[in-house]
Amino acid sequence: MNKAHPSGHSDHDHELAGDSSAMAGHATATRLQQLESALEDLQSRFLFQEDTLLQLDDALVTQQNTIDRLEKLLADFADKVDQQLHDRQGGSPEHEKPPHY
């Protein structure tokens, strides 16, 4: 039996309103779960990228140290070769190459 309320709505109208309110609540809860899941995914990706950047930074520092060391070794080697050439030529100006070489 549908009773009329002072507002002009029947019990059936209130039941429908309650059902739509419950559906809206469920939809909100579902959306909240989706947002929480998306946030967790983003946090996980951020942490992975942060870790990757730290690893890349460490590798870059290591590579730069290696390059610096190799450049020094190469410069030292070039100096030794120049010194040996100079020593073989006797260090005299007549055995040196002209400046335009």
C-alpha positions as CSV (number, residue, x, y, z in Angstrom):
1,M,0.0,0.0,0.0
2,N,1.4,3.4,-1.0
3,K,0.9,6.0,1.6
4,A,1.1,9.6,0.7
5,H,3.4,11.8,2.6
6,P,2.9,15.5,3.3
7,S,5.5,16.1,0.6
8,G,3.3,14.5,-1.9
9,H,5.6,11.5,-2.4
10,S,4.6,7.9,-1.8
11,D,6.5,5.2,0.1
12,H,7.4,3.8,-3.3
13,D,9.0,7.1,-4.3
14,H,11.1,7.1,-1.1
15,E,12.2,3.5,-1.8
16,L,13.3,4.5,-5.3
17,A,15.1,7.4,-3.9
18,G,16.8,5.1,-1.4
19,D,17.8,2.7,-4.2
20,S,19.3,5.5,-6.3
21,S,21.1,6.8,-3.3
22,A,22.6,3.4,-2.6
23,M,23.6,3.1,-6.3
24,A,25.2,6.4,-6.1
25,G,27.1,5.4,-3.0
26,H,28.2,2.2,-4.7
27,A,29.4,4.1,-7.7
28,T,31.3,6.6,-5.5
29,A,32.9,3.7,-3.6
30,T,33.9,2.0,-6.9
31,R,35.3,5.3,-8.3
32,L,37.2,5.8,-5.0
33,Q,38.7,2.3,-5.3
34,Q,39.7,3.1,-8.9
35,L,41.4,6.3,-7.9
36,E,43.2,4.6,-5.0
37,S,44.4,1.9,-7.4
38,A,45.6,4.5,-9.9
39,L,47.4,6.4,-7.2
40,E,49.2,3.3,-6.0
41,D,50.2,2.5,-9.6
42,L,51.6,6.1,-10.0
43,Q,53.5,5.8,-6.7
44,S,54.9,2.5,-7.7
45,R,56.0,3.9,-11.1
46,F,57.5,7.0,-9.5
47,L,59.6,4.9,-7.0
48,F,60.8,2.7,-9.9
49,Q,61.8,5.7,-11.9
50,E,63.4,7.3,-9.0
51,D,65.5,4.1,-8.3
52,T,66.3,3.9,-12.0
53,L,67.5,7.6,-12.0
54,L,69.7,6.9,-9.0
55,Q,71.2,3.9,-10.7
56,L,71.8,5.9,-13.9
57,D,73.4,8.7,-12.0
58,D,75.8,6.2,-10.3
59,A,76.7,4.7,-13.7
60,L,77.3,8.2,-15.1
61,V,79.6,9.1,-12.2
62,T,81.5,5.9,-12.7
63,Q,81.8,6.4,-16.4
64,Q,83.0,10.0,-16.0
65,N,85.6,8.9,-13.5
66,T,86.8,6.2,-16.0
67,I,86.9,8.8,-18.8
68,D,88.9,11.2,-16.6
69,R,91.4,8.4,-15.7
70,L,91.8,7.3,-19.3
71,E,92.3,10.9,-20.5
72,K,95.1,11.3,-17.9
73,L,96.7,8.0,-18.9
74,L,96.5,9.0,-22.6
75,A,98.1,12.4,-21.9
76,D,100.8,10.7,-19.8
77,F,101.4,8.2,-22.6
78,A,101.6,11.0,-25.3
79,D,104.1,12.8,-23.1
80,K,106.2,9.7,-22.8
81,V,106.1,9.1,-26.6
82,D,107.1,12.7,-27.2
83,Q,109.9,12.4,-24.7
84,Q,111.2,9.1,-26.3
85,L,111.1,10.7,-29.8
86,H,113.0,13.7,-28.5
87,D,115.5,11.4,-26.8
88,R,116.0,9.3,-30.0
89,Q,116.6,12.4,-32.0
90,G,119.3,13.4,-29.6
91,G,117.4,16.5,-28.6
92,S,119.3,18.5,-31.2
93,P,117.4,21.1,-33.3
94,E,118.6,19.6,-36.6
95,H,116.7,16.4,-36.0
96,E,113.5,18.1,-35.0
97,K,110.7,18.4,-37.5
98,P,110.1,21.9,-38.7
99,P,107.1,23.7,-37.0
100,H,104.8,23.4,-40.1
101,Y,104.7,19.5,-39.7
